[in-house]
Amino acid sequence: MEMASFTGVLKTLVYIILFYYAFKFLMRLLAPFLMRKAMEKMQEKMAQQMHQQQQRYQQNQYQEPAQQAMPKEKKKVGEYIDYEEVE
């Protein structure tokens, strides 16, 4: 089993710290761009959904009078019998 040298551990810590700050700096630069793209994508999706709902609503408005002309028939199952418990 090999022992880690002090300089190796120190180099690893420096690399981790440098990577952390570089990542943090890049995210500050890229985060507004990424958020803007995400918002645009969400807006497009919402607009598409709204358009689909409007189309469905308009189709249902034209179909409702035809559906209302036919009354629904109720099925007659039979007579209702109320049972009482006898003690």
Secondary structure by P-SEA (a helix, b strand, c coil): cccccaaaaaaaaaaaaaaaaaaaaaaaacaaaaaaaaaaaaaaaaaaaaaaaaaaaaaaaaaaaaaaabbbbbbbccbbbbbbbcc
